[in-house]
Amino acid sequence: MTMAKHKRVLILGGIGDSLKLTSLASTIPGLEVISSLAGRTSKSVMLFKCTRIGGFGGVSGLKDYLREQKIDLLIDATHPFASKISWNAAIATSQLNIPHLMLVRPAWKKIEGDRWLEVKSNKFAAKVLPELGSRIFLSIGRQELASYAHLKDLWFLMRIIEPLQPHTSVPPGKILTERGPFSLEEERSLLQKYKIGTLVSKNSGGDATYPKVIAARELSIPVVMIQRPPLPEGEQVSDVESAVSWLRNYNN
């Protein structure tokens, strides 16, 4: 397929790879790139010339946007747990016959030495924690902290990127406001300093937050690993370079 000049690609961002993808895609001749960020953190700033912030309003809102902006291609590079927008993107592009690619970084795999208990949601994670220990490291972001607020007999170390909104329901413990990536030495020290007995993590994949999993393995700390929600069927790649090649194929 030959790409005419000024074709437009919409990149739905949300993971670090999406920034690299946007940067590389912007160098492809004849391709105009629009990057869209959910805007859940205050640091989601306008990093590129054509960046929009915020949601679309479901499938219908996304379809309206795709038509209004005359989008020719769409790459979904959102966080592996942002399944709602991924499903909306798959439905909208299918109905509008717009080529659609998902950039899905590989999930972490359990290896020898890992003491994982794999669960399907934060709700299930909260159910098993009382049997695993009394001092818990919650490394799940701020959106789901309320799922653990009823566990008054446990102590939680909660690491988040942005400060909590007023009146947010959280479990008892300590909140750290920090932004990764974190080194293995830092993660090992954190687990030891706070005498953590159990780690709760989403299986986000990638390198930026994997050191906490390594540190838990080294210290023989059990990990409650929350599995990814199902994603829609469709064409997928696992790295930025493959996504760029996919785009270039439309420029030949």
DRENPA-3360 file (N, C-alpha, C; in nm, 2 decimals, always signed):
BEGIN
1 = MTMAKHKR = +0.08/-0.12/+0.00/+0.00/+0.00/+0.00/+0.09/+0.12/+0.00 ~ +0.06/+0.22/-0.08/+0.13/+0.34/-0.09/+0.07/+0.45/-0.01 ~ +0.15/+0.51/+0.08/+0.10/+0.62/+0.16/+0.12/+0.75/+0.10 ~ +0.01/+0.82/+0.08/+0.01/+0.96/+0.03/+0.07/+1.05/+0.14 ~ +0.11/+1.17/+0.10/+0.17/+1.26/+0.19/+0.06/+1.30/+0.29 ~ +0.11/+1.34/+0.41/+0.03/+1.39/+0.52/-0.08/+1.29/+0.56 ~ -0.05/+1.17/+0.56/-0.13/+1.07/+0.63/-0.12/+1.09/+0.78 ~ -0.22/+1.06/+0.85/-0.22/+1.08/+1.00/-0.23/+0.95/+1.08;
9 = VLILGGIG = -0.14/+0.94/+1.18/-0.15/+0.83/+1.27/-0.18/+0.88/+1.41 ~ -0.27/+0.82/+1.48/-0.30/+0.85/+1.62/-0.23/+0.74/+1.70 ~ -0.15/+0.79/+1.79/-0.08/+0.70/+1.89/-0.14/+0.72/+2.02 ~ -0.21/+0.61/+2.07/-0.26/+0.62/+2.21/-0.15/+0.58/+2.30 ~ -0.11/+0.67/+2.39/+0.00/+0.65/+2.47/-0.04/+0.61/+2.61 ~ +0.07/+0.59/+2.70/+0.04/+0.55/+2.83/+0.15/+0.47/+2.89 ~ +0.25/+0.42/+2.81/+0.37/+0.35/+2.86/+0.49/+0.43/+2.81 ~ +0.60/+0.41/+2.87/+0.72/+0.48/+2.83/+0.76/+0.46/+2.68;
17 = DSLKLTSL = +0.73/+0.34/+2.63/+0.75/+0.31/+2.49/+0.68/+0.40/+2.40 ~ +0.56/+0.45/+2.44/+0.48/+0.53/+2.35/+0.55/+0.66/+2.32 ~ +0.63/+0.71/+2.41/+0.71/+0.84/+2.38/+0.82/+0.81/+2.28 ~ +0.88/+0.70/+2.29/+0.99/+0.67/+2.20/+0.92/+0.64/+2.06 ~ +0.81/+0.57/+2.06/+0.74/+0.55/+1.93/+0.70/+0.68/+1.86 ~ +0.64/+0.77/+1.94/+0.60/+0.90/+1.89/+0.72/+0.97/+1.83 ~ +0.83/+0.97/+1.90/+0.95/+1.04/+1.85/+1.00/+0.98/+1.72 ~ +1.00/+0.85/+1.71/+1.05/+0.78/+1.59/+0.95/+0.80/+1.47;
25 = ASTIPGLE = +0.83/+0.78/+1.50/+0.72/+0.79/+1.40/+0.72/+0.93/+1.34 ~ +0.76/+1.03/+1.42/+0.76/+1.17/+1.37/+0.87/+1.20/+1.26 ~ +0.96/+1.10/+1.25/+1.07/+1.12/+1.15/+1.03/+1.05/+1.02 ~ +0.92/+0.98/+1.01/+0.88/+0.92/+0.89/+0.82/+1.02/+0.79 ~ +0.88/+1.03/+0.67/+0.83/+1.14/+0.58/+0.69/+1.11/+0.54 ~ +0.61/+1.22/+0.53/+0.47/+1.21/+0.49/+0.38/+1.16/+0.59 ~ +0.42/+1.15/+0.72/+0.34/+1.09/+0.82/+0.32/+1.20/+0.93 ~ +0.20/+1.24/+0.96/+0.17/+1.33/+1.07/+0.13/+1.25/+1.19;
33 = VISSLAGR = +0.19/+1.28/+1.30/+0.17/+1.20/+1.42/+0.09/+1.28/+1.53 ~ -0.01/+1.22/+1.58/-0.09/+1.28/+1.69/-0.08/+1.18/+1.81 ~ -0.03/+1.23/+1.92/-0.01/+1.15/+2.04/-0.12/+1.19/+2.14 ~ -0.18/+1.08/+2.19/-0.29/+1.11/+2.29/-0.25/+1.04/+2.42 ~ -0.26/+1.12/+2.53/-0.23/+1.07/+2.67/-0.36/+1.08/+2.75 ~ -0.37/+0.98/+2.84/-0.49/+0.98/+2.93/-0.50/+1.10/+3.02 ~ -0.38/+1.15/+3.06/-0.38/+1.27/+3.15/-0.41/+1.24/+3.29 ~ -0.38/+1.12/+3.34/-0.41/+1.08/+3.48/-0.31/+1.14/+3.58;
41 = TSKSVMLF = -0.19/+1.18/+3.53/-0.09/+1.24/+3.61/-0.06/+1.38/+3.56 ~ -0.02/+1.47/+3.66/+0.00/+1.61/+3.62/+0.12/+1.62/+3.54 ~ +0.21/+1.52/+3.53/+0.33/+1.53/+3.45/+0.31/+1.48/+3.31 ~ +0.18/+1.45/+3.27/+0.15/+1.42/+3.13/+0.14/+1.55/+3.06 ~ +0.26/+1.61/+3.03/+0.27/+1.74/+2.96/+0.27/+1.72/+2.81 ~ +0.27/+1.84/+2.75/+0.27/+1.84/+2.60/+0.41/+1.82/+2.55 ~ +0.45/+1.69/+2.54/+0.59/+1.66/+2.51/+0.62/+1.68/+2.36 ~ +0.51/+1.66/+2.28/+0.53/+1.67/+2.14/+0.43/+1.78/+2.08;
49 = KCTRIGGF = +0.46/+1.83/+1.97/+0.38/+1.93/+1.91/+0.23/+1.90/+1.90 ~ +0.20/+1.78/+1.85/+0.07/+1.74/+1.84/+0.03/+1.63/+1.94 ~ +0.00/+1.68/+2.06/-0.04/+1.59/+2.17/-0.17/+1.64/+2.23 ~ -0.26/+1.54/+2.25/-0.39/+1.57/+2.32/-0.39/+1.50/+2.45 ~ -0.46/+1.56/+2.54/-0.48/+1.50/+2.68/-0.62/+1.47/+2.71 ~ -0.65/+1.36/+2.77/-0.78/+1.32/+2.81/-0.85/+1.21/+2.73 ~ -0.96/+1.17/+2.78/-1.04/+1.06/+2.71/-1.11/+1.11/+2.59 ~ -1.18/+1.01/+2.53/-1.26/+1.04/+2.41/-1.41/+1.03/+2.43;
57 = GGVSGLKD = -1.45/+0.97/+2.53/-1.60/+0.95/+2.55/-1.65/+0.82/+2.49 ~ -1.58/+0.71/+2.52/-1.62/+0.58/+2.47/-1.60/+0.56/+2.32 ~ -1.66/+0.45/+2.27/-1.64/+0.42/+2.13/-1.69/+0.53/+2.04 ~ -1.81/+0.58/+2.07/-1.87/+0.68/+1.98/-1.78/+0.81/+1.97 ~ -1.73/+0.85/+2.09/-1.65/+0.97/+2.10/-1.52/+0.95/+2.02 ~ -1.46/+0.83/+2.03/-1.34/+0.80/+1.96/-1.36/+0.80/+1.81 ~ -1.47/+0.74/+1.77/-1.51/+0.74/+1.63/-1.52/+0.88/+1.57 ~ -1.59/+0.96/+1.65/-1.61/+1.10/+1.61/-1.47/+1.17/+1.59;
65 = YLREQKID = -1.38/+1.14/+1.68/-1.25/+1.21/+1.68/-1.17/+1.16/+1.56 ~ -1.18/+1.03/+1.53/-1.10/+0.97/+1.42/-1.15/+1.03/+1.29 ~ -1.28/+1.05/+1.28/-1.34/+1.10/+1.16/-1.30/+1.25/+1.14 ~ -1.32/+1.32/+1.25/-1.29/+1.47/+1.25/-1.15/+1.50/+1.22 ~ -1.06/+1.42/+1.27/-0.92/+1.44/+1.25/-0.86/+1.37/+1.13 ~ -0.95/+1.30/+1.06/-0.91/+1.23/+0.94/-0.79/+1.14/+0.97 ~ -0.80/+1.05/+1.07/-0.70/+0.96/+1.11/-0.69/+0.84/+1.01 ~ -0.58/+0.81/+0.96/-0.56/+0.70/+0.87/-0.51/+0.57/+0.93;
73 = LLIDATHP = -0.44/+0.58/+1.04/-0.38/+0.47/+1.11/-0.39/+0.49/+1.26 ~ -0.39/+0.38/+1.34/-0.40/+0.40/+1.48/-0.31/+0.29/+1.55 ~ -0.22/+0.34/+1.64/-0.14/+0.24/+1.72/-0.18/+0.26/+1.87 ~ -0.22/+0.15/+1.93/-0.26/+0.15/+2.07/-0.13/+0.11/+2.15 ~ -0.07/+0.21/+2.21/+0.05/+0.18/+2.30/+0.02/+0.22/+2.44 ~ -0.10/+0.19/+2.48/-0.14/+0.22/+2.62/-0.09/+0.12/+2.72 ~ -0.10/+0.15/+2.85/-0.06/+0.05/+2.95/-0.13/-0.08/+2.94 ~ -0.07/-0.19/+2.97/-0.13/-0.32/+2.96/-0.26/-0.33/+3.04;
81 = FASKISWN = -0.28/-0.25/+3.14/-0.40/-0.26/+3.23/-0.50/-0.16/+3.19 ~ -0.48/-0.08/+3.08/-0.58/+0.02/+3.03/-0.66/-0.05/+2.93 ~ -0.73/-0.16/+2.97/-0.80/-0.24/+2.87/-0.92/-0.17/+2.80 ~ -0.98/-0.08/+2.88/-1.10/-0.02/+2.82/-1.08/+0.06/+2.70 ~ -0.97/+0.14/+2.70/-0.94/+0.22/+2.58/-0.89/+0.12/+2.47 ~ -0.83/+0.01/+2.50/-0.78/-0.08/+2.40/-0.90/-0.14/+2.33 ~ -1.00/-0.18/+2.40/-1.12/-0.24/+2.34/-1.20/-0.13/+2.26 ~ -1.21/-0.01/+2.31/-1.27/+0.10/+2.24/-1.20/+0.12/+2.11;
89 = AAIATSQL = -1.07/+0.12/+2.11/-0.99/+0.15/+1.99/-1.01/+0.04/+1.89 ~ -1.01/-0.09/+1.93/-1.03/-0.20/+1.84/-1.17/-0.19/+1.78 ~ -1.27/-0.16/+1.85/-1.41/-0.15/+1.80/-1.42/-0.04/+1.70 ~ -1.37/+0.08/+1.74/-1.38/+0.20/+1.66/-1.31/+0.19/+1.53 ~ -1.18/+0.14/+1.53/-1.11/+0.12/+1.40/-1.17/+0.01/+1.31 ~ -1.22/-0.09/+1.37/-1.29/-0.20/+1.29/-1.41/-0.14/+1.22 ~ -1.49/-0.06/+1.29/-1.61/-0.01/+1.23/-1.58/+0.10/+1.12 ~ -1.47/+0.17/+1.14/-1.43/+0.27/+1.04/-1.33/+0.22/+0.94;
97 = NIPHLMLV = -1.29/+0.09/+0.95/-1.19/+0.03/+0.86/-1.06/+0.11/+0.86 ~ -1.01/+0.14/+0.98/-0.88/+0.20/+0.99/-0.78/+0.10/+1.04 ~ -0.66/+0.09/+0.97/-0.56/-0.01/+1.02/-0.52/+0.02/+1.16 ~ -0.51/-0.09/+1.24/-0.49/-0.07/+1.39/-0.39/-0.17/+1.44 ~ -0.29/-0.12/+1.52/-0.19/-0.21/+1.57/-0.18/-0.19/+1.72 ~ -0.16/-0.30/+1.80/-0.14/-0.29/+1.94/+0.01/-0.31/+1.97 ~ +0.07/-0.22/+2.04/+0.21/-0.24/+2.09/+0.19/-0.29/+2.24 ~ +0.22/-0.42/+2.26/+0.20/-0.48/+2.39/+0.33/-0.54/+2.44;
105 = RPAWKKIE = +0.39/-0.47/+2.54/+0.51/-0.52/+2.59/+0.49/-0.66/+2.66 ~ +0.59/-0.75/+2.65/+0.57/-0.88/+2.71/+0.55/-0.88/+2.86 ~ +0.46/-0.97/+2.91/+0.44/-0.98/+3.05/+0.56/-1.04/+3.12 ~ +0.58/-1.02/+3.25/+0.69/-1.09/+3.32/+0.65/-1.23/+3.33 ~ +0.75/-1.32/+3.33/+0.74/-1.46/+3.34/+0.80/-1.51/+3.48 ~ +0.73/-1.59/+3.54/+0.77/-1.65/+3.67/+0.89/-1.74/+3.64 ~ +1.00/-1.72/+3.72/+1.12/-1.81/+3.70/+1.16/-1.87/+3.83 ~ +1.26/-1.96/+3.83/+1.30/-2.03/+3.95/+1.33/-1.93/+4.06;
113 = GDRWLEVK = +1.28/-1.95/+4.18/+1.31/-1.86/+4.29/+1.19/-1.77/+4.32 ~ +1.11/-1.74/+4.22/+0.99/-1.66/+4.24/+0.88/-1.73/+4.32 ~ +0.83/-1.66/+4.41/+0.72/-1.71/+4.50/+0.59/-1.63/+4.46 ~ +0.54/-1.66/+4.34/+0.42/-1.58/+4.29/+0.29/-1.65/+4.33 ~ +0.19/-1.57/+4.36/+0.05/-1.61/+4.37/-0.02/-1.53/+4.27 ~ -0.06/-1.59/+4.16/-0.12/-1.51/+4.05/-0.27/-1.50/+4.07 ~ -0.32/-1.37/+4.06/-0.46/-1.35/+4.08/-0.51/-1.26/+3.97 ~ -0.64/-1.26/+3.95/-0.69/-1.19/+3.83/-0.73/-1.04/+3.86;
121 = SNKFAAKV = -0.73/-1.00/+3.98/-0.77/-0.86/+4.01/-0.73/-0.81/+4.15 ~ -0.73/-0.68/+4.17/-0.70/-0.63/+4.30/-0.80/-0.69/+4.41 ~ -0.92/-0.71/+4.37/-1.02/-0.76/+4.46/-0.97/-0.90/+4.52 ~ -0.92/-0.98/+4.43/-0.88/-1.12/+4.47/-0.75/-1.11/+4.55 ~ -0.66/-1.01/+4.51/-0.54/-0.99/+4.58/-0.57/-0.95/+4.73 ~ -0.67/-0.86/+4.75/-0.70/-0.82/+4.88/-0.75/-0.94/+4.97 ~ -0.82/-1.03/+4.90/-0.87/-1.15/+4.98/-0.76/-1.24/+5.03 ~ -0.65/-1.25/+4.96/-0.55/-1.35/+5.00/-0.45/-1.29/+5.10;
129 = LPELGSRI = -0.44/-1.16/+5.11/-0.33/-1.09/+5.18/-0.33/-1.13/+5.33 ~ -0.44/-1.14/+5.40/-0.44/-1.17/+5.54/-0.37/-1.30/+5.57 ~ -0.36/-1.39/+5.48/-0.30/-1.52/+5.50/-0.15/-1.52/+5.47 ~ -0.10/-1.40/+5.41/+0.04/-1.40/+5.36/+0.14/-1.32/+5.45 ~ +0.08/-1.23/+5.53/+0.17/-1.15/+5.61/+0.10/-1.02/+5.66 ~ +0.17/-0.95/+5.74/+0.11/-0.83/+5.80/+0.17/-0.70/+5.75 ~ +0.28/-0.70/+5.68/+0.34/-0.58/+5.62/+0.35/-0.60/+5.47 ~ +0.27/-0.52/+5.40/+0.25/-0.54/+5.25/+0.31/-0.42/+5.18;
137 = FLSIGRQE = +0.38/-0.44/+5.07/+0.42/-0.34/+4.97/+0.32/-0.34/+4.86 ~ +0.24/-0.23/+4.85/+0.15/-0.22/+4.74/+0.21/-0.14/+4.63 ~ +0.24/-0.20/+4.52/+0.30/-0.13/+4.41/+0.21/-0.14/+4.29 ~ +0.09/-0.08/+4.30/-0.01/-0.10/+4.20/-0.06/+0.03/+4.14 ~ +0.00/+0.15/+4.18/-0.05/+0.28/+4.14/-0.16/+0.32/+4.24 ~ -0.21/+0.44/+4.22/-0.31/+0.50/+4.32/-0.45/+0.47/+4.29 ~ -0.48/+0.42/+4.17/-0.62/+0.41/+4.13/-0.70/+0.30/+4.20 ~ -0.62/+0.20/+4.25/-0.69/+0.08/+4.31/-0.66/+0.07/+4.46;
145 = LASYAHLK = -0.61/+0.17/+4.53/-0.58/+0.16/+4.67/-0.70/+0.13/+4.75 ~ -0.81/+0.19/+4.71/-0.94/+0.17/+4.79/-0.98/+0.02/+4.80 ~ -0.93/-0.06/+4.71/-0.96/-0.20/+4.71/-0.90/-0.27/+4.84 ~ -0.81/-0.20/+4.90/-0.74/-0.26/+5.02/-0.78/-0.18/+5.15 ~ -0.86/-0.08/+5.14/-0.88/+0.01/+5.25/-0.95/-0.06/+5.37 ~ -1.02/-0.17/+5.35/-1.09/-0.24/+5.45/-1.00/-0.33/+5.54 ~ -0.88/-0.35/+5.49/-0.78/-0.44/+5.56/-0.71/-0.36/+5.68 ~ -0.79/-0.34/+5.78/-0.74/-0.25/+5.89/-0.63/-0.32/+5.98;
153 = DLWFLMRI = -0.62/-0.45/+5.97/-0.52/-0.52/+6.06/-0.39/-0.54/+5.99 ~ -0.37/-0.49/+5.87/-0.25/-0.50/+5.80/-0.18/-0.36/+5.79 ~ -0.05/-0.36/+5.76/+0.02/-0.24/+5.74/+0.07/-0.24/+5.59 ~ +0.05/-0.12/+5.53/+0.08/-0.11/+5.38/+0.18/+0.00/+5.36 ~ +0.28/-0.04/+5.28/+0.37/+0.06/+5.21/+0.31/+0.08/+5.07 ~ +0.27/+0.21/+5.04/+0.21/+0.23/+4.91/+0.29/+0.33/+4.83 ~ +0.34/+0.29/+4.72/+0.42/+0.38/+4.63/+0.34/+0.43/+4.52 ~ +0.33/+0.56/+4.50/+0.25/+0.62/+4.40/+0.33/+0.73/+4.33;
161 = IEPLQPHT = +0.29/+0.76/+4.21/+0.36/+0.87/+4.13/+0.31/+1.01/+4.17 ~ +0.18/+1.02/+4.18/+0.12/+1.15/+4.21/+0.05/+1.15/+4.35 ~ +0.05/+1.26/+4.41/-0.02/+1.27/+4.54/-0.17/+1.23/+4.53 ~ -0.22/+1.17/+4.63/-0.36/+1.13/+4.63/-0.46/+1.25/+4.63 ~ -0.57/+1.24/+4.58/-0.68/+1.34/+4.59/-0.73/+1.34/+4.73 ~ -0.78/+1.45/+4.77/-0.84/+1.46/+4.91/-0.96/+1.36/+4.92 ~ -0.96/+1.30/+5.04/-1.07/+1.21/+5.08/-1.06/+1.07/+5.01 ~ -0.94/+1.04/+4.95/-0.92/+0.91/+4.89/-0.92/+0.80/+5.00;
169 = SVPPGKIL = -0.99/+0.70/+4.98/-0.99/+0.59/+5.08/-0.86/+0.50/+5.05 ~ -0.78/+0.49/+5.16/-0.66/+0.41/+5.15/-0.65/+0.32/+5.28 ~ -0.57/+0.21/+5.27/-0.55/+0.13/+5.39/-0.45/+0.19/+5.48 ~ -0.43/+0.14/+5.60/-0.34/+0.20/+5.70/-0.19/+0.17/+5.65 ~ -0.11/+0.27/+5.68/+0.03/+0.25/+5.64/+0.10/+0.38/+5.60 ~ +0.20/+0.37/+5.51/+0.28/+0.48/+5.47/+0.27/+0.50/+5.32 ~ +0.26/+0.62/+5.27/+0.26/+0.65/+5.13/+0.39/+0.71/+5.09 ~ +0.45/+0.66/+4.98/+0.57/+0.72/+4.92/+0.53/+0.77/+4.79;
177 = TERGPFSL = +0.56/+0.90/+4.76/+0.54/+0.96/+4.63/+0.67/+0.97/+4.56 ~ +0.69/+0.87/+4.47/+0.81/+0.86/+4.39/+0.79/+0.81/+4.25 ~ +0.88/+0.85/+4.16/+0.87/+0.81/+4.02/+0.99/+0.73/+3.98 ~ +0.96/+0.61/+3.92/+1.07/+0.53/+3.88/+1.14/+0.58/+3.75 ~ +1.23/+0.50/+3.70/+1.27/+0.37/+3.74/+1.35/+0.36/+3.86 ~ +1.34/+0.24/+3.93/+1.42/+0.22/+4.05/+1.52/+0.11/+4.03 ~ +1.63/+0.12/+4.09/+1.74/+0.02/+4.07/+1.71/-0.10/+4.17 ~ +1.78/-0.21/+4.14/+1.77/-0.33/+4.22/+1.81/-0.30/+4.36;
185 = EEERSLLQ = +1.92/-0.22/+4.38/+1.97/-0.19/+4.51/+1.87/-0.11/+4.59 ~ +1.80/-0.01/+4.52/+1.70/+0.07/+4.58/+1.58/-0.02/+4.63 ~ +1.54/-0.11/+4.54/+1.42/-0.19/+4.57/+1.45/-0.29/+4.69 ~ +1.57/-0.35/+4.68/+1.61/-0.44/+4.79/+1.61/-0.36/+4.92 ~ +1.67/-0.24/+4.92/+1.68/-0.16/+5.05/+1.54/-0.13/+5.10 ~ +1.45/-0.09/+5.01/+1.32/-0.06/+5.05/+1.24/-0.17/+5.12 ~ +1.25/-0.29/+5.06/+1.19/-0.41/+5.12/+1.24/-0.44/+5.25 ~ +1.37/-0.42/+5.27/+1.44/-0.45/+5.40/+1.41/-0.35/+5.50;
193 = KYKIGTLV = +1.41/-0.22/+5.46/+1.39/-0.11/+5.55/+1.25/-0.12/+5.62 ~ +1.15/-0.15/+5.54/+1.01/-0.15/+5.59/+0.97/-0.29/+5.63 ~ +1.06/-0.39/+5.63/+1.03/-0.52/+5.68/+0.91/-0.58/+5.60 ~ +0.91/-0.57/+5.47/+0.80/-0.61/+5.39/+0.79/-0.76/+5.38 ~ +0.67/-0.81/+5.40/+0.65/-0.96/+5.40/+0.59/-1.01/+5.28 ~ +0.52/-0.92/+5.20/+0.45/-0.95/+5.08/+0.45/-0.83/+4.98 ~ +0.47/-0.86/+4.86/+0.47/-0.76/+4.75/+0.34/-0.78/+4.67 ~ +0.27/-0.68/+4.64/+0.16/-0.68/+4.55/+0.19/-0.60/+4.43;
201 = SKNSGGDA = +0.18/-0.66/+4.31/+0.22/-0.59/+4.19/+0.13/-0.63/+4.07 ~ +0.11/-0.53/+3.98/+0.05/-0.57/+3.85/+0.16/-0.63/+3.76 ~ +0.12/-0.72/+3.68/+0.22/-0.77/+3.58/+0.22/-0.68/+3.46 ~ +0.29/-0.57/+3.48/+0.30/-0.46/+3.38/+0.40/-0.49/+3.27 ~ +0.50/-0.58/+3.30/+0.60/-0.60/+3.20/+0.70/-0.48/+3.20 ~ +0.80/-0.50/+3.11/+0.90/-0.39/+3.10/+1.01/-0.40/+3.20 ~ +1.10/-0.31/+3.18/+1.22/-0.31/+3.27/+1.22/-0.21/+3.38 ~ +1.14/-0.10/+3.37/+1.14/+0.01/+3.46/+1.11/-0.03/+3.61;
209 = TYPKVIAA = +1.01/-0.12/+3.63/+0.98/-0.16/+3.76/+1.00/-0.31/+3.80 ~ +1.07/-0.38/+3.71/+1.10/-0.52/+3.73/+1.20/-0.54/+3.85 ~ +1.29/-0.45/+3.88/+1.38/-0.47/+3.99/+1.31/-0.51/+4.12 ~ +1.19/-0.46/+4.15/+1.12/-0.50/+4.27/+1.09/-0.65/+4.27 ~ +1.06/-0.70/+4.16/+1.04/-0.85/+4.15/+1.16/-0.92/+4.17 ~ +1.28/-0.88/+4.12/+1.40/-0.94/+4.14/+1.44/-0.94/+4.29 ~ +1.42/-0.82/+4.35/+1.45/-0.80/+4.49/+1.37/-0.90/+4.58 ~ +1.24/-0.91/+4.55/+1.15/-1.00/+4.62/+1.20/-1.15/+4.61;
217 = RELSIPVV = +1.24/-1.18/+4.49/+1.30/-1.32/+4.46/+1.42/-1.34/+4.55 ~ +1.51/-1.24/+4.55/+1.64/-1.26/+4.63/+1.61/-1.27/+4.78 ~ +1.51/-1.20/+4.82/+1.47/-1.20/+4.97/+1.37/-1.31/+5.00 ~ +1.33/-1.39/+4.90/+1.23/-1.49/+4.92/+1.10/-1.44/+4.98 ~ +1.06/-1.32/+4.92/+0.93/-1.26/+4.96/+0.82/-1.30/+4.86 ~ +0.71/-1.35/+4.91/+0.60/-1.38/+4.82/+0.55/-1.26/+4.74 ~ +0.51/-1.28/+4.62/+0.45/-1.17/+4.53/+0.31/-1.21/+4.49 ~ +0.22/-1.13/+4.52/+0.08/-1.14/+4.47/+0.08/-1.07/+4.33;
225 = MIQRPPLP = +0.08/-1.14/+4.22/+0.10/-1.08/+4.09/-0.04/-1.08/+4.02 ~ -0.09/-0.95/+4.00/-0.22/-0.93/+3.94/-0.20/-0.95/+3.79 ~ -0.28/-1.04/+3.73/-0.27/-1.07/+3.59/-0.33/-0.96/+3.50 ~ -0.29/-0.95/+3.38/-0.35/-0.85/+3.29/-0.49/-0.89/+3.25 ~ -0.57/-0.78/+3.22/-0.70/-0.81/+3.17/-0.69/-0.85/+3.02 ~ -0.79/-0.92/+2.97/-0.79/-0.97/+2.83/-0.79/-0.85/+2.74 ~ -0.72/-0.86/+2.63/-0.71/-0.76/+2.53/-0.79/-0.81/+2.40 ~ -0.83/-0.72/+2.32/-0.90/-0.76/+2.20/-0.81/-0.83/+2.10;
233 = EGEQVSDV = -0.86/-0.91/+2.01/-0.78/-0.97/+1.91/-0.74/-0.86/+1.81 ~ -0.63/-0.89/+1.74/-0.58/-0.79/+1.64/-0.43/-0.80/+1.63 ~ -0.38/-0.73/+1.54/-0.24/-0.73/+1.51/-0.16/-0.67/+1.62 ~ -0.06/-0.74/+1.67/+0.02/-0.70/+1.78/+0.17/-0.71/+1.75 ~ +0.25/-0.62/+1.81/+0.39/-0.63/+1.82/+0.44/-0.60/+1.96 ~ +0.56/-0.64/+1.99/+0.60/-0.64/+2.13/+0.71/-0.53/+2.15 ~ +0.75/-0.46/+2.05/+0.86/-0.36/+2.07/+0.84/-0.24/+1.97 ~ +0.90/-0.13/+2.01/+0.88/-0.01/+1.93/+0.93/-0.02/+1.79;
241 = ESAVSWLR = +1.04/-0.09/+1.77/+1.10/-0.10/+1.64/+1.00/-0.17/+1.54 ~ +0.94/-0.27/+1.59/+0.84/-0.34/+1.50/+0.72/-0.25/+1.47 ~ +0.68/-0.17/+1.57/+0.57/-0.07/+1.54/+0.61/+0.03/+1.44 ~ +0.73/+0.08/+1.44/+0.78/+0.17/+1.34/+0.79/+0.11/+1.20 ~ +0.83/-0.02/+1.20/+0.83/-0.09/+1.07/+0.69/-0.11/+1.02 ~ +0.59/-0.13/+1.10/+0.45/-0.14/+1.06/+0.41/-0.01/+1.00 ~ +0.45/+0.10/+1.05/+0.42/+0.23/+1.00/+0.49/+0.26/+0.86 ~ +0.61/+0.22/+0.86/+0.69/+0.24/+0.73/+0.63/+0.16/+0.62;
249 = NYNN = +0.57/+0.04/+0.65/+0.51/-0.04/+0.54/+0.40/+0.03/+0.47 ~ +0.34/+0.13/+0.54/+0.24/+0.21/+0.47/+0.29/+0.33/+0.40 ~ +0.43/+0.34/+0.40/+0.49/+0.45/+0.33/+0.57/+0.40/+0.21 ~ +0.56/+0.27/+0.17/+0.63/+0.22/+0.06/+0.55/+0.22/-0.07;
% end
